[in-house]
Amino acid sequence: MTIGVIGGSGLYEMDGLRVVEERNVSTPFGEPSDPFVIGDLDGVPVAFLSRHGRGHRQMPSELNYRANIYAFKVLGAHTILSASAVGSMKEAYAPTHIVFPHQFIDRTRHRPDTFFGNGIVGHVAFADPICAAASMMMAAAARQCGAFVHEGGVYVCMEGPQFSTRAESALYRSWGVDVIGMTNLQEAKLAREAEICYVTMALVTDYDCWHQSAADVSVDQILDYLRANAAMAQRIIRATIPRVAARTRDCACSSALQYAIITDPAAIPAEVKRDLAPIIGRYIR
């Protein structure tokens, strides 16, 4: 079994990682964002994916989320550790702090975010979209690495690629949102359908545009803080991987599809069964 990591391409440039190969994985949903970097970290098989492709070539709305998560499933990943930049919606969450949100609000509009359809219907439980057990392990590792950590909270996922208007920023704050980003919700939804545990490590880079004294969010600001936090993110991921690899997966993530598929198996098209076999094969033949 493998641990998956999604983030910037620099995340796999860490001490202790032995890179074995780069692998292209084809899926029924098209090509993933980039070739996977397959390696070994302290005896644990690891698969890294650059979310936006090396060189940051793809916008959040252009990412092939289904292909990315499907490929992780084919590679044997049972847990995905995600790292991404976010804006802070609260004074207490300052740039360079790290947040491990447990909830999402969806403000996206143009993104496929399910493996189902085309003759098969499934409804997974998603009340708790983050794997709590894996998230607590990663948050504990982050504290031990010396990061300023906030555990829990709400991530609002916006469409982008533009940043928020001031009115939107004020609205999200009135909802009690903690951080804002553009990528993690679809990953979490699809990981749950694939019965993969999913954790978000949100790296705070800015205060969006609501803050009265801080500068409005800009790409330069985000990149500056991401560079400042890159080494910390690598240390946290390295410390987390052996912990989540060794744990017993007794969480609901591991059996999310057990009662979710409601289509009569005899009515599911043969090609759909074939294409989704890595996802549904435990339950539908």
VEXDREN-2710 file (C-alpha; in Angstrom, 1 decimal):
% VEXDREN-2710
k/r/px/py/pz
1/MET/0.0/0.0/0.0
2/THR/1.1/3.5/-0.8
3/ILE/0.8/7.0/0.7
4/GLY/-0.1/9.7/-1.8
5/VAL/1.0/13.3/-1.6
6/ILE/-0.5/16.2/-3.6
7/GLY/1.0/19.6/-3.7
8/GLY/3.7/21.6/-5.4
9/SER/6.5/19.8/-7.3
10/GLY/9.0/20.9/-4.6
11/LEU/7.4/18.6/-2.0
12/TYR/9.2/15.6/-3.2
13/GLU/12.6/17.2/-3.0
14/MET/13.0/16.1/0.7
15/ASP/15.7/14.4/2.7
16/GLY/15.3/10.7/2.9
17/LEU/13.3/10.2/-0.2
18/ARG/14.6/7.6/-2.7
19/VAL/13.0/8.3/-6.0
20/VAL/12.5/5.1/-8.0
21/GLU/10.7/6.3/-11.1
22/GLU/8.4/8.8/-12.8
23/ARG/5.2/7.0/-14.0
24/ASN/2.5/8.1/-16.3
25/VAL/-0.9/6.7/-15.3
26/SER/-3.7/6.6/-17.9
27/THR/-7.3/6.6/-16.6
28/PRO/-10.8/6.4/-18.1
29/PHE/-11.2/10.1/-17.2
30/GLY/-8.1/11.3/-19.1
31/GLU/-4.6/12.2/-18.0
32/PRO/-3.6/13.3/-14.4
33/SER/-2.0/16.7/-13.9
34/ASP/1.5/15.3/-14.2
35/PRO/3.6/12.1/-14.1
36/PHE/3.7/10.6/-10.6
37/VAL/7.0/10.6/-8.8
38/ILE/7.2/7.1/-7.2
39/GLY/9.7/6.6/-4.3
40/ASP/10.5/5.2/-0.9
41/LEU/10.6/7.2/2.3
42/ASP/11.9/5.4/5.4
43/GLY/10.7/2.1/3.9
44/VAL/7.2/3.4/3.0
45/PRO/6.2/3.5/-0.7
46/VAL/5.1/7.0/-1.6
47/ALA/3.5/8.5/-4.8
48/PHE/3.8/12.3/-5.3
49/LEU/1.7/14.4/-7.7
50/SER/2.2/18.0/-8.7
51/ARG/-1.3/19.3/-8.4
52/HIS/-1.0/22.0/-11.1
53/GLY/1.7/20.2/-13.1
54/ARG/5.3/21.1/-13.0
55/GLY/5.7/24.8/-14.0
56/HIS/2.1/25.4/-12.6
57/ARG/0.4/25.0/-16.0
58/GLN/-3.2/24.3/-15.0
59/MET/-5.7/26.5/-13.3
60/PRO/-7.8/25.1/-10.4
61/SER/-10.8/24.8/-12.7
62/GLU/-8.8/23.0/-15.3
63/LEU/-7.4/20.2/-13.0
64/ASN/-8.5/16.7/-13.9
65/TYR/-9.5/15.8/-10.3
66/ARG/-11.1/12.5/-11.3
67/ALA/-8.0/11.3/-13.1
68/ASN/-5.7/12.4/-10.3
69/ILE/-7.6/10.5/-7.6
70/TYR/-8.3/7.5/-9.8
71/ALA/-4.6/7.2/-10.5
72/PHE/-3.8/7.3/-6.8
73/LYS/-6.3/4.4/-6.3
74/VAL/-4.6/2.4/-9.1
75/LEU/-1.2/3.0/-7.5
76/GLY/-2.5/1.5/-4.3
77/ALA/-2.8/4.7/-2.2
78/HIS/-4.9/4.3/1.0
79/THR/-4.2/7.8/2.3
80/ILE/-3.6/11.1/0.6
81/LEU/-1.8/14.0/2.3
82/SER/-2.6/17.3/0.5
83/ALA/-0.7/20.5/0.9
84/SER/-2.0/23.8/-0.6
85/ALA/-2.0/27.6/-0.1
86/VAL/-5.0/29.2/1.5
87/GLY/-6.1/32.7/2.5
88/SER/-7.0/33.3/6.1
89/MET/-10.4/34.5/7.1
90/LYS/-9.6/35.1/10.7
91/GLU/-7.1/37.4/12.4
92/ALA/-5.7/34.6/14.5
93/TYR/-4.6/32.6/11.4
94/ALA/-1.5/34.5/10.2
95/PRO/0.6/33.9/7.2
96/THR/3.0/30.9/7.7
97/HIS/0.5/29.3/10.1
98/ILE/-0.8/25.9/9.1
99/VAL/-4.5/24.9/9.4
100/PHE/-5.9/21.4/9.3
101/PRO/-9.6/22.1/8.4
102/HIS/-12.2/19.4/9.0
103/GLN/-15.1/20.9/7.0
104/PHE/-15.7/22.4/3.5
105/ILE/-18.2/24.7/1.9
106/ASP/-18.5/24.4/-1.9
107/ARG/-18.5/27.6/-4.0
108/THR/-17.3/26.0/-7.2
109/ARG/-19.4/25.7/-10.4
110/HIS/-17.5/24.1/-13.3
111/ARG/-15.9/20.9/-12.0
112/PRO/-16.7/17.2/-12.3
113/ASP/-16.5/15.9/-8.8
114/THR/-17.8/12.3/-8.8
115/PHE/-16.9/9.0/-10.4
116/PHE/-20.5/8.1/-10.7
117/GLY/-22.9/8.7/-13.6
118/ASN/-23.3/7.1/-17.1
119/GLY/-25.4/4.3/-15.7
120/ILE/-24.3/4.0/-12.1
121/VAL/-25.5/6.1/-9.1
122/GLY/-23.7/6.3/-5.7
123/HIS/-24.3/8.6/-2.7
124/VAL/-21.4/8.5/-0.2
125/ALA/-21.7/10.0/3.2
126/PHE/-19.8/13.2/3.4
127/ALA/-20.8/14.8/6.7
128/ASP/-17.2/14.6/7.8
129/PRO/-15.1/15.1/4.6
130/ILE/-11.7/14.8/6.2
131/CYS/-10.3/11.6/7.7
132/ALA/-10.1/12.7/11.3
133/ALA/-7.6/10.1/12.4
134/ALA/-5.1/10.9/9.7
135/SER/-5.6/14.6/10.1
136/MET/-4.9/14.4/13.8
137/MET/-1.7/12.5/13.1
138/MET/-0.5/15.1/10.6
139/ALA/-1.4/18.0/12.9
140/ALA/0.6/16.3/15.7
141/ALA/3.6/15.9/13.4
142/ALA/3.3/19.5/12.4
143/ARG/3.4/20.6/16.0
144/GLN/6.5/18.4/16.7
145/CYS/8.2/20.0/13.7
146/GLY/7.7/23.4/15.2
147/ALA/4.8/24.7/13.1
148/PHE/2.2/27.1/14.4
149/VAL/-0.9/24.8/14.0
150/HIS/-4.6/25.4/14.0
151/GLU/-6.7/22.1/14.1
152/GLY/-10.2/22.0/12.8
153/GLY/-12.2/24.7/11.0
154/VAL/-14.0/25.3/7.7
155/TYR/-12.3/25.6/4.3
156/VAL/-14.5/27.4/1.6
157/CYS/-13.5/26.3/-1.9
158/MET/-14.1/29.0/-4.5
159/GLU/-14.0/28.6/-8.2
160/GLY/-11.3/31.2/-9.1
161/PRO/-9.0/31.8/-10.8
162/GLN/-9.7/35.4/-9.6
163/PHE/-9.5/36.1/-5.9
164/SER/-12.5/37.2/-3.9
165/THR/-14.3/40.5/-4.0
166/ARG/-14.5/42.4/-0.8
167/ALA/-18.2/41.6/-0.6
168/GLU/-17.5/37.8/-1.0
169/SER/-14.8/38.0/1.6
170/ALA/-17.1/39.7/4.1
171/LEU/-19.8/37.1/3.4
172/TYR/-17.6/34.1/4.0
173/ARG/-16.4/35.7/7.3
174/SER/-20.0/36.1/8.3
175/TRP/-20.4/32.3/7.8
176/GLY/-17.6/31.6/10.2
177/VAL/-15.3/30.3/7.5
178/ASP/-11.6/29.8/8.6
179/VAL/-9.7/29.6/5.3
180/ILE/-10.3/30.0/1.6
181/GLY/-8.8/28.1/-1.3
182/MET/-9.5/26.8/-4.8
183/THR/-8.6/23.1/-5.0
184/ASN/-9.2/20.8/-2.0
185/LEU/-12.9/20.1/-2.0
186/GLN/-13.0/18.0/-5.2
187/GLU/-10.0/16.0/-4.1
188/ALA/-11.8/15.2/-0.8
189/LYS/-15.1/14.2/-2.5
190/LEU/-13.4/11.9/-5.0
191/ALA/-11.0/10.4/-2.4
192/ARG/-14.1/9.5/-0.3
193/GLU/-15.7/7.8/-3.2
194/ALA/-12.5/5.9/-3.8
195/GLU/-12.3/4.9/-0.1
196/ILE/-9.0/6.8/0.3
197/CYS/-8.4/8.7/3.5
198/TYR/-7.8/12.4/2.8
199/VAL/-6.1/15.2/4.8
200/THR/-5.7/18.9/4.0
201/MET/-2.7/20.7/5.3
202/ALA/-3.6/24.4/4.5
203/LEU/-0.6/26.8/4.4
204/VAL/-1.7/30.3/5.2
205/THR/-0.3/32.9/2.8
206/ASP/-2.5/35.9/3.1
207/TYR/-5.6/37.5/4.6
208/ASP/-7.7/37.5/1.4
209/CYS/-9.0/41.1/1.0
210/TRP/-11.1/41.6/4.2
211/HIS/-8.3/42.7/6.5
212/GLN/-8.2/46.4/7.2
213/SER/-4.4/46.8/7.5
214/ALA/-2.8/43.9/5.7
215/ALA/-2.3/44.2/1.9
216/ASP/-4.8/42.5/-0.4
217/VAL/-3.8/39.1/-1.6
218/SER/-1.4/38.9/-4.5
219/VAL/0.4/36.2/-6.3
220/ASP/3.8/37.6/-5.2
221/GLN/2.7/37.5/-1.6
222/ILE/1.5/33.9/-1.9
223/LEU/4.7/32.7/-3.5
224/ASP/6.9/34.5/-0.9
225/TYR/5.1/32.7/2.0
226/LEU/5.0/29.4/0.2
227/ARG/8.8/29.6/-0.3
228/ALA/9.2/30.4/3.4
229/ASN/7.0/27.4/4.4
230/ALA/8.4/24.9/1.9
231/ALA/11.0/23.4/4.2
232/MET/8.5/23.1/7.0
233/ALA/5.9/21.4/4.7
234/GLN/8.5/18.9/3.7
235/ARG/9.4/18.1/7.3
236/ILE/5.8/17.6/8.2
237/ILE/5.1/15.3/5.3
238/ARG/8.2/13.3/6.1
239/ALA/7.2/12.9/9.7
240/THR/3.6/12.0/8.9
241/ILE/4.1/9.4/6.2
242/PRO/5.4/6.5/8.5
243/ARG/2.7/7.3/11.0
244/VAL/-0.3/7.1/8.6
245/ALA/1.3/4.1/6.9
246/ALA/1.5/2.1/10.1
247/ARG/-2.0/2.9/11.5
248/THR/-5.0/0.6/11.4
249/ARG/-7.6/2.0/9.0
250/ASP/-10.7/1.6/11.1
251/CYS/-12.2/4.9/9.9
252/ALA/-15.4/5.2/7.8
253/CYS/-13.3/6.3/4.8
254/SER/-12.2/2.7/4.2
255/SER/-15.7/1.4/3.6
256/ALA/-17.5/4.5/2.2
257/LEU/-19.0/2.7/-0.8
258/GLN/-20.3/-0.3/1.2
259/TYR/-23.9/1.0/1.1
260/ALA/-23.5/3.9/-1.3
261/ILE/-24.2/2.3/-4.7
262/ILE/-27.9/2.1/-5.3
263/THR/-28.0/1.0/-8.9
264/ASP/-29.0/-2.6/-9.6
265/PRO/-25.7/-4.3/-10.6
266/ALA/-27.4/-5.9/-13.6
267/ALA/-28.3/-2.5/-14.9
268/ILE/-24.8/-1.1/-14.8
269/PRO/-23.2/-1.0/-18.3
270/ALA/-20.3/-3.4/-18.7
271/GLU/-17.9/-0.7/-19.8
272/VAL/-18.7/1.3/-16.6
273/LYS/-18.1/-1.7/-14.5
274/ARG/-14.8/-2.2/-16.2
275/ASP/-13.7/1.5/-16.0
276/LEU/-14.6/1.8/-12.3
277/ALA/-13.3/-1.6/-11.3
278/PRO/-10.5/-0.1/-9.1
279/ILE/-13.2/2.0/-7.3
280/ILE/-16.2/-0.3/-7.1
281/GLY/-14.7/-3.7/-7.6
282/ARG/-15.1/-4.7/-3.9
283/TYR/-18.8/-4.4/-4.3
284/ILE/-19.8/-4.7/-7.9
285/ARG/-18.6/-7.4/-10.3
END
